[in-house]
Amino acid sequence: MAAYQYVYTMHNMVKSYPGGKTVLNGITLSFLPGVKIGVLGPNGSGKSTLLKIMAGIDKEFTGEAWAAEGARIGYLAQEPQLDPTKNVIENVMEALGPIKSKVDRFNAIGLEMAEEGADFDTLMVEMGELQEQIDAADGWEIERTVEIALDALRCPPPESAVTNLSGGEKRRVALCKLLLEKPDLLLLDEPTNHLDAESVAWLQRHLEDYKGTVIMVTHDRYFLDNVTSWILELDRGRGIPYEGNYTEYLT
């Protein structure tokens, strides 16, 4: 359960571009933990810009915008960046580095306990703490979890060089990595682009069960209808929230 009332807050946030065009004008919003929100608005209304501000990428605005203390933010850009020095699986495994380290340490403790003179009591305490953390993160079957996600999103072979991937392949790898990170706030800019129907269906199920807050921009109205429980309409610089999915918003 989140230790904060709101995962993200904006107060009188204004975003203007050089030349004077204001796309977001006096946005004041607070986002509850665990909600699924679809952002709607015409082209140029600031949908992607809003996500970039929330991700901490675009800092050129006035007013206030901040995430709750301790909240982890994940962002899928339309053209995401991957580490070109690493292959597909190495990029994806970055998401699981912290939990993998805990699993490795847990296994190492078992070996240390067999050593002569080992401080059994201290090691048992550490092992118990690690087990709780690994259990909470569902981290015992990392390799299987990664395999399922890579397959579901039709990612390229694990050993593929990132430099040889198409734009669509890079997006699928970046999305896979992001979902495995399990951030508290998941910002998705057109997440269904470059996905086939089966991958979209898997992503829909995954997001329906996702414990964190999800804020997405998508033109896939069916996907939006099935995942979101709130709509945020951007209209002439204002942000207008509606409770309900896309169909309910239309009525």
C-alpha positions as CSV (number, residue, x, y, z in Angstrom):
1,M,0.0,0.0,0.0
2,A,1.4,3.4,-1.0
3,A,2.7,5.6,1.8
4,Y,1.5,8.8,0.0
5,Q,-2.0,10.1,-0.8
6,Y,-1.1,11.2,-4.3
7,V,1.6,9.7,-6.5
8,Y,2.0,12.9,-8.6
9,T,0.8,16.5,-8.2
10,M,0.7,19.6,-10.4
11,H,-0.2,23.1,-9.2
12,N,-0.8,25.9,-11.7
13,M,1.6,24.3,-14.2
14,V,2.0,26.3,-17.4
15,K,3.9,25.1,-20.5
16,S,4.6,27.5,-23.4
17,Y,6.7,27.0,-26.5
18,P,9.1,29.6,-28.0
19,G,7.0,32.1,-29.9
20,G,4.4,32.3,-27.2
21,K,2.1,29.3,-27.8
22,T,0.8,28.0,-24.5
23,V,-0.2,24.3,-24.7
24,L,-0.8,23.6,-21.0
25,N,-2.3,26.5,-19.0
26,G,-2.7,26.5,-15.3
27,I,-2.9,22.7,-14.8
28,T,-3.8,21.8,-11.2
29,L,-4.2,18.0,-10.7
30,S,-3.4,15.3,-8.2
31,F,-3.1,11.7,-9.3
32,L,-4.2,8.9,-7.0
33,P,-2.1,5.7,-6.6
34,G,-3.2,2.7,-8.6
35,V,-5.6,4.5,-11.0
36,K,-5.5,4.0,-14.8
37,I,-5.9,7.2,-16.8
38,G,-6.2,7.9,-20.5
39,V,-5.1,11.3,-21.8
40,L,-7.2,12.6,-24.7
41,G,-7.1,15.7,-26.8
42,P,-6.5,16.9,-30.4
43,N,-3.0,16.9,-32.0
44,G,-1.0,19.7,-30.5
45,S,-3.0,19.8,-27.2
46,G,0.1,18.8,-25.2
47,K,-0.6,15.1,-24.5
48,S,3.0,13.9,-25.0
49,T,4.3,17.1,-23.4
50,L,2.4,16.4,-20.3
51,L,4.0,12.9,-20.0
52,K,7.5,14.4,-20.6
53,I,6.9,16.9,-17.8
54,M,5.7,14.1,-15.4
55,A,8.7,12.0,-16.4
56,G,11.1,14.8,-15.5
57,I,12.4,15.2,-19.0
58,D,10.8,18.5,-19.9
59,K,11.7,21.0,-17.2
60,E,10.9,24.1,-19.1
61,F,7.6,25.1,-17.5
62,T,6.3,27.4,-14.8
63,G,4.3,26.4,-11.7
64,E,4.8,23.2,-9.8
65,A,4.9,19.6,-10.7
66,W,6.3,16.9,-8.4
67,A,6.2,13.2,-7.7
68,A,5.5,11.8,-4.2
69,E,8.7,11.2,-2.2
70,G,9.9,7.7,-3.0
71,A,7.7,7.2,-6.0
72,R,9.4,5.6,-8.9
73,I,8.5,6.8,-12.4
74,G,8.8,4.9,-15.7
75,Y,8.3,6.5,-19.1
76,L,7.8,5.0,-22.6
77,A,8.7,7.6,-25.1
78,Q,7.6,7.4,-28.8
79,E,11.3,7.0,-29.6
80,P,12.8,5.4,-26.5
81,Q,16.6,5.1,-25.9
82,L,18.3,1.9,-25.2
83,D,22.0,1.3,-24.3
84,P,23.6,0.7,-27.7
85,T,26.6,-1.1,-26.1
86,K,24.3,-3.9,-24.8
87,N,22.2,-6.5,-26.5
88,V,18.4,-7.0,-26.0
89,I,18.5,-9.2,-22.9
90,E,21.2,-7.1,-21.3
91,N,19.0,-4.0,-21.7
92,V,16.0,-5.8,-20.4
93,M,17.8,-7.2,-17.4
94,E,18.7,-3.7,-16.3
95,A,15.2,-3.5,-15.0
96,L,15.8,-6.5,-12.7
97,G,19.3,-5.6,-11.5
98,P,18.3,-4.8,-7.9
99,I,16.1,-7.8,-7.3
100,K,18.6,-10.1,-9.1
101,S,21.3,-8.9,-6.7
102,K,19.1,-9.9,-3.8
103,V,18.5,-13.3,-5.2
104,D,22.2,-13.8,-5.8
105,R,23.0,-12.7,-2.2
106,F,20.4,-15.0,-0.8
107,N,22.0,-17.9,-2.6
108,A,25.5,-16.9,-1.5
109,I,24.4,-16.8,2.1
110,G,23.5,-20.5,1.8
111,L,27.1,-21.2,0.8
112,E,28.5,-19.0,3.6
113,M,26.5,-20.9,6.2
114,A,28.4,-24.1,5.3
115,E,31.8,-22.4,6.0
116,E,33.6,-23.0,9.2
117,G,33.1,-20.2,11.7
118,A,30.2,-18.7,9.9
119,D,28.0,-16.3,12.0
120,F,24.9,-18.4,11.6
121,D,22.5,-16.1,13.5
122,T,23.5,-13.0,11.6
123,L,23.3,-14.8,8.3
124,M,19.9,-16.2,9.1
125,V,18.6,-12.7,9.9
126,E,19.9,-11.3,6.6
127,M,18.5,-14.3,4.7
128,G,15.1,-13.7,6.3
129,E,15.1,-10.1,5.3
130,L,16.1,-10.9,1.8
131,Q,13.4,-13.6,1.5
132,E,10.7,-11.1,2.4
133,Q,12.0,-8.6,-0.1
134,I,12.2,-11.2,-2.9
135,D,8.8,-12.6,-2.1
136,A,7.3,-9.1,-2.2
137,A,8.8,-8.5,-5.6
138,D,7.9,-11.9,-6.9
139,G,11.5,-12.3,-7.8
140,W,12.2,-16.0,-7.5
141,E,11.6,-16.8,-11.2
142,I,13.3,-13.9,-12.8
143,E,14.4,-15.8,-15.9
144,R,11.0,-17.2,-16.5
145,T,9.3,-13.8,-16.0
146,V,11.7,-12.2,-18.5
147,E,11.1,-15.0,-21.0
148,I,7.3,-14.6,-20.8
149,A,7.5,-10.8,-21.3
150,L,9.9,-11.0,-24.2
151,D,7.7,-13.6,-26.0
152,A,4.4,-11.8,-25.3
153,L,5.7,-8.5,-26.8
154,R,7.4,-10.3,-29.7
155,C,10.8,-8.8,-28.9
156,P,13.8,-9.7,-31.0
157,P,16.0,-12.6,-30.0
158,P,17.8,-11.9,-26.7
159,E,21.3,-11.8,-28.1
160,S,20.3,-9.3,-30.8
161,A,22.4,-6.1,-31.0
162,V,20.4,-3.0,-30.2
163,T,22.1,-1.1,-33.0
164,N,20.5,-3.5,-35.5
165,L,17.0,-3.1,-34.3
166,S,14.2,-1.2,-36.1
167,G,12.4,1.6,-34.3
168,G,9.4,-0.7,-33.6
169,E,11.7,-3.4,-32.2
170,K,13.4,-0.9,-29.9
171,R,10.0,0.2,-28.6
172,R,9.0,-3.3,-27.8
173,V,12.2,-3.9,-25.9
174,A,11.9,-0.6,-24.0
175,L,8.3,-1.5,-23.1
176,C,9.3,-4.9,-21.9
177,K,12.0,-3.4,-19.7
178,L,9.7,-0.8,-18.3
179,L,7.0,-3.3,-17.4
180,L,9.5,-5.5,-15.6
181,E,10.7,-2.5,-13.6
182,K,7.2,-2.1,-12.1
183,P,7.4,1.6,-11.4
184,D,4.9,3.3,-9.1
185,L,3.9,5.6,-12.0
186,L,3.9,4.3,-15.5
187,L,3.7,6.9,-18.3
188,L,3.0,5.4,-21.7
189,D,3.1,7.3,-25.0
190,E,1.3,5.2,-27.6
191,P,2.1,1.9,-26.0
192,T,0.2,-0.2,-28.6
193,N,2.2,1.1,-31.6
194,H,4.2,-1.7,-33.4
195,L,2.4,-4.4,-31.4
196,D,0.4,-7.2,-33.0
197,A,-3.1,-8.1,-31.8
198,E,-1.9,-10.8,-29.4
199,S,0.7,-8.5,-27.9
200,V,-1.9,-5.8,-27.4
201,A,-4.2,-8.3,-25.7
202,W,-1.3,-9.4,-23.4
203,L,-0.4,-5.8,-22.6
204,Q,-4.1,-5.0,-21.8
205,R,-4.3,-7.9,-19.3
206,H,-1.0,-6.9,-17.8
207,L,-2.1,-3.3,-17.2
208,E,-5.5,-4.3,-15.9
209,D,-3.6,-6.2,-13.1
210,Y,-0.9,-3.5,-12.7
211,K,-0.7,-2.3,-9.1
212,G,0.8,1.1,-9.9
213,T,-0.7,4.3,-11.5
214,V,-0.8,4.2,-15.3
215,I,-1.2,7.3,-17.5
216,M,-1.3,6.7,-21.2
217,V,-1.7,8.5,-24.5
218,T,-3.1,6.2,-27.2
219,H,-5.2,6.3,-30.3
220,D,-6.4,2.7,-29.7
221,R,-9.9,3.5,-28.3
222,Y,-10.7,-0.2,-27.6
223,F,-7.5,-0.6,-25.6
224,L,-8.3,2.7,-23.8
225,D,-11.8,1.5,-23.0
226,N,-10.6,-1.7,-21.4
227,V,-7.7,-0.4,-19.4
228,T,-8.6,3.0,-18.1
229,S,-11.0,4.1,-15.3
230,W,-10.4,7.9,-15.8
231,I,-10.1,10.2,-18.8
232,L,-8.0,13.4,-18.7
233,E,-9.1,15.6,-21.5
234,L,-6.7,18.4,-22.6
235,D,-8.8,21.2,-24.1
236,R,-7.3,24.6,-25.0
237,G,-4.7,24.3,-22.3
238,R,-6.9,23.0,-19.6
239,G,-6.9,19.6,-18.0
240,I,-10.4,18.2,-17.3
241,P,-10.7,14.9,-15.5
242,Y,-13.6,12.5,-16.1
243,E,-14.3,9.4,-14.0
244,G,-15.0,6.5,-16.3
245,N,-13.5,4.8,-19.4
246,Y,-13.6,6.1,-22.9
247,T,-17.2,5.0,-23.7
248,E,-18.5,6.6,-20.5
249,Y,-16.6,9.8,-21.3
250,L,-18.3,10.0,-24.7
251,T,-21.7,9.7,-23.0
